[in-house]
Amino acid sequence: MEGLTITSTDHGTHGEYRAIVEGSSHTGFLSWVQQPGPNGPVRLAEHTVVPPAIGGRGIALELVKALVADAREQGFRIDPRCSYVAVQFARHKDWADLHA
């Protein structure tokens, strides 16, 4: 998405992805906490929030895609506790291997 930057912070046990929209002071985010799992680390996707001022542009999905990309690259699984993340996992069957 043009004009959108996704950043991430990882504090080991928790972190978040932030969506920064060019020309806006509003920021969306997806927060997570990490726990050990039987097959390696699991990130619990807790909350996905996109303010109405920047909503309706697919920003929440881009935040989830960033989490999924990192899971593939870094080798963790995802527990979609956030209802939005759970819905996206149901829609994207190709992510099933990452579901904790």
N, C-alpha and C positions, 0 to 999 in steps of 0.2 A: 504494500500500500504506500503510495507516494506521500511524503510528508509525515510519515510515522516512524519513530525510532523506538525500539524495544531495548531496554537495558535490564540487567539482572544483578542482584546482589545475593551472595551466598555467605552466610555466617556460620556454616557448618551444620548447625541444628535447625536453622530456619533461614528464610530468605524471601525474595519476591522478584517479580518481573514488573517493570513499569513501562507504560505506553505514553510516550511524549508526542503530542501532535504539534507540528509546526504552526506557529501563530496562535496557539492557545495556552492559557495558563493552567488548564485542567489536565489532570493526569489520571490514567487508569492503572489498575494494578491487579496482579494475581499473587496471593501470598501462599506460602507452603511451610510445613515443618517436616523435618526428616526423622525417621525412625528406622531401627533395624528391622529387616524382614527375613523370612526363612531362606530367601534366594538373593540376599543382598539388600542394599539400602532401598527404602521406600520414601517417596515424598508425598505427603498428604496435601493435596491441593485444597486449601481451606476456603479462600474467598476470591472471587473475581468481581471487581467493581469498576464500572466505567460510568463516569458522571454523565447525566443527560446532555450536557452541553457539547459533548464529543461522541455521544452515542449514535447508533444506527449506521456505523461505518465499518463494522466488522472488526473492531479493535479487540473485543473480548476474545474472539476466535484467534486473532494473531498472538495474543498473550498465551493461549493454550498451545498453539503451534510451537512457540518458543520453548515452552516446558517440554513438549514431546521431543523436539529436536535435541534438547540437552539430555533427555533421558536416553535417547539412542546413542549419543556421543559419549556420555559419561557412565552409562551402565546402571542407572537406577530405574526403579519401577514407580508407577504412579497410582495412588489411591485417590480417586476423584470424590472427595467429601463434598466439595462445592457442587451444587446442583447444576450449574452451567457446565462445568467440566464433565460431569457425569453424562449430561445430554450429548456433549460433543464426542465422548468416547462411544456412546451408543450409535452415533451417526457415522463415525469413522472406524469401520471394522478393521482397517489396516493398522490400528493402534492397539488391538487386542493383546498383542504380545507384551505390551508395556503395562497392562492393567495389573495391579497388585491384588 
